[in-house]
């Protein structure tokens, strides 16, 4: 298996877990439920995944960037989640943007070779994103970090642990 294939598998697995968790957010108010004041909620999470993927895309293929009005302020690094649903664009819009940005990131990955992963990112990029490979690796752990937070919100809504609610053949 090539490095590109490994990274693709991990990006898809991380998003698959995310989508499994998100499937339990049924009511509009579930999307802004918080474990404690100012903690991340599901709507902030999907917007944050989208804006972060868009940032990663800006490092890899700037011509494929798709900025959305006010998304950086609502969901970007340093933003503070609001418990008010009316603060945000419609859930469906934000989720579609999240899905489209990940599809674009995967499309970019699919156009690369293993050797391309060593390509340096543009000047001024944070040190932990020094090359294309690190951009994709960061996308994987970043989603894992925040999906862990999302599982806590999900549990606070009364759901079983995510892995316990999967059929036995799908449990790791």
BAFI-3210 file (N, C-alpha, C; in Angstrom, 3 decimals, decimal comma, padded with zeros to 6 digits):
// residues 172
n [1|2|3|4|5|6|7|8|9|10|11|12|13|14|15|16|17|18|19|20|21|22|23|24|25|26|27|28|29|30|31|32|33|34|35|36|37|38|39|40|41|42|43|44|45|46|47|48|49|50|51|52|53|54|55|56|57|58|59|60|61|62|63|64|65|66|67|68|69|70|71|72|73|74|75|76|77|78|79|80|81|82|83|84|85|86|87|88|89|90|91|92|93|94|95|96|97|98|99|100|101|102|103|104|105|106|107|108|109|110|111|112|113|114|115|116|117|118|119|120|121|122|123|124|125|126|127|128|129|130|131|132|133|134|135|136|137|138|139|140|141|142|143|144|145|146|147|148|149|150|151|152|153|154|155|156|157|158|159|160|161|162|163|164|165|166|167|168|169|170|171|172]
n.u [000,853|000,610|001,883|000,132|-002,264|-002,531|-002,854|-005,189|-006,969|-006,957|-007,959|-010,523|-011,494|-011,471|-013,377|-015,548|-016,049|-016,686|-019,062|-020,649|-020,958|-022,207|-024,654|-026,393|-027,267|-030,124|-032,226|-032,665|-031,765|-029,990|-027,662|-026,402|-025,961|-024,106|-021,479|-020,454|-020,431|-019,379|-018,036|-017,162|-019,601|-021,733|-022,480|-020,603|-018,373|-018,703|-018,533|-015,989|-014,378|-014,774|-013,749|-011,128|-010,248|-010,473|-008,471|-006,236|-006,408|-005,791|-003,062|-002,173|-003,420|-004,151|-005,946|-008,245|-009,537|-012,387|-013,881|-016,260|-018,621|-018,189|-017,591|-015,015|-014,883|-016,933|-016,251|-013,514|-010,028|-009,665|-012,245|-015,313|-017,699|-021,203|-024,193|-026,500|-028,565|-029,370|-027,205|-025,718|-025,193|-027,590|-027,789|-027,663|-026,395|-023,860|-022,960|-022,912|-020,888|-018,737|-018,573|-018,035|-015,589|-013,911|-014,094|-012,810|-010,245|-009,499|-009,531|-007,381|-005,323|-005,458|-004,384|-001,717|001,646|003,519|006,026|005,455|004,505|006,557|006,835|007,440|005,498|003,932|005,846|005,723|003,840|002,685|005,162|004,600|003,341|005,060|005,414|003,630|002,839|002,703|000,568|-001,642|-001,433|-001,910|-004,547|-005,803|-005,250|-006,305|-009,058|-009,619|-009,050|-011,070|-013,374|-013,404|-014,144|-016,692|-017,912|-018,363|-020,341|-022,363|-022,771|-023,724|-026,218|-027,538|-026,892|-025,543|-022,065|-020,198|-018,879|-020,073|-022,579|-022,384|-022,815|-021,548|-019,632|-018,517|-017,107|-013,975]
n.v [-001,173|002,156|005,322|007,396|005,950|004,970|007,332|008,293|006,259|006,652|009,284|008,875|006,971|008,428|010,396|008,749|007,780|010,199|010,830|008,738|009,397|011,907|011,139|010,739|013,177|014,562|016,454|020,002|021,486|019,699|020,044|022,275|021,657|021,629|020,375|021,819|025,321|027,214|025,081|022,962|022,280|020,212|021,589|023,667|022,027|020,763|022,978|023,848|021,694|021,953|024,572|024,220|022,142|023,631|025,524|023,800|023,013|025,447|025,517|023,498|023,537|026,328|027,392|025,966|026,787|027,620|029,943|030,841|033,297|034,736|032,312|031,804|033,452|032,313|029,595|029,179|028,909|029,842|030,764|031,037|028,778|029,293|028,899|029,483|028,657|030,315|031,900|030,784|029,624|027,612|024,202|022,147|023,444|024,006|021,439|020,372|021,933|021,069|018,392|018,761|020,145|018,178|016,243|017,616|017,899|015,187|014,678|016,255|014,921|012,475|013,201|013,310|011,955|009,561|010,696|013,385|014,098|015,088|017,675|021,035|023,263|026,508|029,513|030,894|029,231|027,424|025,773|023,073|022,152|021,588|020,245|018,666|016,086|016,354|018,098|016,514|014,494|015,997|016,749|014,329|013,701|015,984|015,858|013,581|014,494|016,480|014,967|013,315|015,124|015,614|013,150|013,251|015,214|013,917|011,696|013,084|013,651|011,355|009,019|005,717|004,681|005,272|003,093|000,923|000,970|000,054|-002,604|-005,885|-006,902|-004,600|-003,408|-002,410]
n.w [000,000|-000,879|000,410|-000,165|-000,481|002,129|003,610|002,418|003,186|005,989|006,210|005,160|006,973|009,371|008,736|008,288|010,888|012,107|010,674|011,544|014,247|013,963|012,918|014,980|015,829|015,766|016,218|015,733|018,000|019,144|017,712|018,726|021,314|024,316|026,361|028,436|029,238|026,492|025,338|022,564|020,060|017,959|015,588|015,451|015,224|012,635|010,966|011,660|010,835|008,099|007,522|008,306|006,591|004,253|004,703|004,663|001,992|000,822|001,144|-000,468|-003,007|-004,040|-005,919|-005,578|-003,334|-001,401|000,026|002,532|003,425|006,577|007,788|008,782|011,038|012,553|012,793|012,653|013,733|017,060|017,309|019,184|020,216|019,926|021,757|020,515|017,957|015,893|015,376|013,417|009,972|008,073|009,181|007,233|005,118|006,193|006,712|004,113|003,016|004,600|003,721|000,990|001,043|002,160|000,163|-001,890|-000,766|-000,688|-003,420|-004,263|-002,892|-004,260|-006,679|-006,314|-005,960|-004,014|-003,713|-004,003|-001,524|-000,027|-000,829|-000,132|001,860|001,306|001,975|005,223|006,251|009,121|011,160|011,804|009,612|007,460|005,036|002,268|003,075|005,868|006,068|005,307|007,268|009,554|009,101|009,574|012,368|013,514|012,982|014,472|017,074|017,484|016,964|019,122|021,124|020,208|020,646|023,361|023,627|022,253|023,959|026,170|025,323|025,741|024,357|023,740|024,131|021,167|019,898|021,143|020,098|017,561|015,155|016,037|014,108|013,077|015,064|016,377]
ca.u [000,000|001,395|001,584|-001,095|-003,388|-002,654|-003,417|-006,583|-007,719|-007,107|-008,886|-011,869|-011,896|-011,778|-014,655|-016,584|-016,374|-017,386|-020,428|-021,364|-021,309|-023,157|-025,967|-027,234|-027,728|-031,371|-033,005|-031,835|-031,119|-028,871|-026,475|-025,734|-025,837|-022,737|-021,214|-020,333|-020,432|-018,338|-017,396|-017,512|-020,814|-021,707|-022,531|-019,272|-017,465|-018,755|-017,993|-014,547|-013,756|-014,827|-012,813|-009,770|-009,928|-010,283|-007,125|-005,283|-006,489|-005,077|-001,630|-001,892|-003,970|-004,867|-007,021|-009,425|-010,086|-013,781|-014,221|-017,666|-018,758|-018,299|-017,257|-013,780|-015,221|-017,809|-015,732|-012,063|-009,161|-009,912|-013,666|-015,982|-019,026|-022,386|-025,292|-027,661|-028,629|-029,553|-025,896|-025,056|-025,912|-028,344|-026,998|-027,467|-025,406|-022,543|-022,567|-022,570|-019,570|-017,777|-018,420|-017,410|-014,179|-013,174|-014,004|-011,764|-008,962|-009,210|-009,232|-005,999|-004,474|-005,458|-003,598|-000,313|002,417|004,183|007,139|004,894|004,233|007,713|006,808|007,354|004,341|004,343|006,512|004,789|002,993|003,189|006,224|004,095|002,799|006,215|005,309|002,294|002,527|002,295|-000,772|-002,619|-001,353|-002,569|-005,993|-006,260|-005,289|-007,177|-010,433|-009,701|-009,102|-012,380|-014,447|-013,436|-014,979|-018,058|-018,487|-018,822|-021,631|-023,290|-023,092|-024,529|-027,584|-028,133|-026,543|-024,513|-020,775|-020,291|-018,446|-021,035|-023,811|-022,119|-022,939|-020,282|-018,660|-017,901|-016,328|-012,536]
ca.v [000,000|003,392|006,323|008,085|005,073|004,932|008,611|008,310|005,361|007,277|010,419|008,330|006,328|009,497|011,007|007,745|007,814|011,470|010,722|007,829|010,186|012,956|010,568|010,777|014,547|014,549|017,676|021,210|021,877|018,782|020,537|023,307|021,176|021,725|019,685|022,921|026,622|027,513|023,899|022,756|021,521|019,546|022,549|024,277|020,982|020,567|024,187|023,881|020,718|022,534|025,694|023,687|021,505|024,706|026,046|022,820|023,130|026,673|025,219|022,467|023,907|027,580|027,629|025,192|027,360|028,070|030,624|031,171|034,497|034,647|030,988|031,863|034,034|031,403|028,236|029,111|028,869|030,927|031,107|030,518|028,281|029,914|027,959|029,983|028,106|031,413|032,512|030,023|029,271|026,362|022,993|021,439|024,204|023,821|020,033|020,219|022,557|020,144|017,239|019,194|020,469|016,922|015,630|018,346|017,514|013,835|014,805|016,750|013,802|011,499|013,695|013,342|010,724|009,487|011,649|014,733|014,365|015,816|019,046|022,043|024,155|027,896|030,297|031,463|028,170|026,971|024,764|021,705|021,836|021,914|019,662|018,170|014,937|016,824|018,688|015,425|013,855|016,888|016,638|013,091|013,792|017,098|015,359|012,680|015,324|017,103|013,970|012,888|016,102|015,411|011,973|013,655|015,886|012,852|010,950|013,943|013,605|010,088|007,903|004,770|004,945|005,052|001,753|-000,039|001,002|-000,530|-004,059|-006,512|-007,059|-003,314|-002,925|-002,700]
ca.w [000,000|-000,962|001,446|-000,589|-000,148|003,590|004,046|001,958|004,064|007,298|006,068|004,977|008,227|010,329|008,356|008,512|012,311|012,316|010,160|012,438|015,431|013,573|012,588|016,175|016,080|014,990|016,404|015,581|019,259|019,402|017,010|019,533|022,692|024,819|027,618|029,382|028,571|025,510|024,755|021,158|019,778|016,656|014,485|015,383|014,744|011,180|010,354|011,909|009,929|006,750|007,370|008,424|005,307|003,280|004,955|004,134|000,534|000,433|001,146|-001,466|-004,317|-003,745|-006,886|-005,178|-002,098|-001,495|001,277|002,781|004,253|008,035|008,327|009,567|012,337|013,284|012,955|012,511|014,904|017,999|017,424|020,377|019,869|020,513|021,981|019,774|016,604|014,940|015,111|012,361|008,746|008,229|009,417|005,965|004,350|006,804|006,497|002,694|002,852|005,200|002,829|-000,262|001,298|002,318|-001,166|-002,614|-000,176|-001,173|-004,851|-004,336|-002,487|-005,348|-007,819|-005,907|-005,814|-002,712|-003,727|-003,845|-000,109|000,520|-001,334|000,929|001,835|001,049|003,014|006,189|006,790|010,424|011,096|011,885|008,285|006,623|003,698|001,938|003,918|007,195|005,950|005,348|008,585|010,506|008,865|010,219|013,836|013,884|013,029|015,623|018,279|017,648|017,023|020,522|021,827|019,730|021,300|024,695|023,436|021,879|025,180|027,048|024,794|026,150|023,473|024,164|023,486|019,719|019,515|021,670|019,319|016,251|015,100|016,450|013,022|012,766|016,202|016,229]
c.u [000,901|001,037|000,306|-002,312|-003,615|-003,320|-004,883|-007,447|-007,980|-008,057|-010,324|-012,373|-012,269|-013,128|-015,802|-017,017|-017,142|-018,840|-021,271|-021,837|-022,390|-024,549|-026,918|-027,705|-028,953|-032,129|-032,109|-031,101|-029,968|-027,565|-025,737|-025,669|-024,363|-022,617|-021,070|-020,264|-019,184|-017,590|-017,896|-018,783|-020,758|-021,716|-021,199|-018,280|-017,504|-018,242|-016,488|-013,817|-013,702|-013,802|-011,368|-009,362|-009,691|-008,909|-006,072|-005,250|-005,719|-003,571|-001,233|-002,296|-004,805|-006,020|-008,306|-010,045|-011,510|-014,175|-015,713|-017,704|-018,971|-017,924|-015,996|-014,063|-016,045|-017,130|-014,209|-011,329|-009,425|-011,365|-014,249|-017,374|-020,131|-023,466|-026,550|-027,618|-028,706|-028,253|-025,291|-025,880|-026,683|-027,412|-026,670|-026,409|-023,998|-022,056|-022,187|-021,191|-018,485|-017,509|-017,701|-015,935|-013,350|-013,043|-012,909|-010,385|-008,553|-008,876|-007,789|-005,035|-004,346|-004,650|-002,095|000,323|003,013|005,321|006,650|004,650|005,370|007,774|006,617|006,090|004,834|005,018|005,459|003,833|003,547|004,177|005,707|003,413|003,874|006,139|003,905|001,895|002,046|000,922|-001,828|-002,609|-002,064|-004,083|-006,559|-006,346|-006,196|-008,630|-010,620|-009,822|-010,513|-013,522|-014,525|-014,279|-016,451|-018,706|-019,002|-020,177|-022,695|-023,724|-023,970|-025,982|-028,250|-027,812|-025,501|-023,174|-020,841|-019,917|-019,399|-022,294|-023,609|-022,406|-021,578|-019,240|-017,965|-017,080|-014,873|-012,011]
c.v [001,238|004,330|007,087|007,249|005,005|006,209|008,702|007,447|006,016|008,477|009,926|007,663|007,373|010,126|010,017|007,712|009,086|011,356|009,782|008,590|011,209|012,414|010,586|012,174|014,779|015,877|018,900|021,595|020,941|019,338|021,634|022,920|021,196|020,989|020,702|024,219|026,805|026,288|023,723|021,926|021,017|020,528|023,277|023,276|020,864|021,796|024,280|022,882|021,286|023,642|025,224|022,970|022,562|025,354|025,086|022,878|024,358|026,459|024,310|022,867|025,173|027,880|026,889|025,681|027,842|028,666|030,912|032,382|034,138|033,284|031,026|032,414|033,070|030,097|028,122|029,038|030,091|031,341|030,446|030,054|029,024|028,849|028,359|029,486|029,211|032,155|031,968|029,912|027,961|025,146|022,298|022,125|023,965|022,392|019,784|020,803|021,651|018,967|017,614|019,502|019,193|016,211|016,300|017,983|016,116|013,829|015,282|015,626|012,784|011,918|013,666|011,957|010,708|010,501|013,080|015,094|015,129|017,258|020,020|022,885|025,591|028,550|030,919|030,449|027,742|025,806|023,330|021,252|022,107|021,352|019,083|016,983|015,354|017,485|017,590|014,703|014,703|016,840|015,413|013,271|014,918|016,639|014,407|013,434|015,851|016,091|013,368|013,826|015,893|014,190|012,307|014,362|014,837|012,058|011,775|014,005|012,252|008,893|006,994|005,180|004,524|003,632|000,686|-000,097|000,492|-002,023|-004,700|-006,621|-005,753|-002,758|-003,327|-003,435]
c.w [000,000|000,194|001,100|-000,205|001,362|004,113|003,640|002,872|005,424|007,263|005,947|006,253|009,275|010,010|008,519|009,971|012,645|011,872|011,008|013,683|015,084|013,273|013,784|016,555|015,197|015,044|016,237|016,862|019,647|018,839|017,772|021,013|023,087|026,145|028,743|028,578|027,715|024,990|023,321|021,035|018,338|015,488|014,341|014,797|013,223|010,437|010,506|011,015|008,512|006,575|007,487|007,148|004,240|003,455|004,403|002,609|000,064|000,372|-000,009|-002,878|-004,144|-004,702|-006,524|-003,860|-002,365|-000,144|001,343|003,709|005,719|008,625|009,177|010,965|013,194|013,679|012,957|013,835|015,782|018,122|018,672|019,989|020,620|020,669|021,215|018,331|015,556|014,624|013,816|011,080|008,980|008,343|008,099|005,103|004,882|006,572|005,042|002,405|003,432|004,261|001,541|-000,063|001,485|000,971|-001,988|-002,074|-000,652|-002,661|-005,048|-003,974|-003,617|-006,557|-007,537|-005,969|-004,410|-002,618|-003,511|-002,380|000,561|000,026|-000,178|000,756|001,649|002,259|003,927|006,785|008,151|010,280|011,111|010,589|007,230|005,209|003,498|002,818|005,292|007,166|006,070|006,693|009,640|010,336|009,569|011,733|014,300|013,965|014,206|016,935|018,506|017,648|018,422|021,366|021,472|020,387|022,694|024,614|023,137|023,110|026,108|026,590|025,050|025,282|024,112|023,572|022,014|019,321|020,035|020,829|017,899|016,289|015,401|015,334|012,662|013,923|016,025|017,434]
res [x|x|x|x|x|x|x|x|x|x|x|x|x|x|x|x|x|x|x|x|x|x|x|x|x|x|x|x|x|x|x|x|x|x|x|x|x|x|x|x|x|x|x|x|x|x|x|x|x|x|x|x|x|x|x|x|x|x|x|x|x|x|x|x|x|x|x|x|x|x|x|x|x|x|x|x|x|x|x|x|x|x|x|x|x|x|x|x|x|x|x|x|x|x|x|x|x|x|x|x|x|x|x|x|x|x|x|x|x|x|x|x|x|x|x|x|x|x|x|x|x|x|x|x|x|x|x|x|x|x|x|x|x|x|x|x|x|x|x|x|x|x|x|x|x|x|x|x|x|x|x|x|x|x|x|x|x|x|x|x|x|x|x|x|x|x|x|x|x|x|x|x]
***
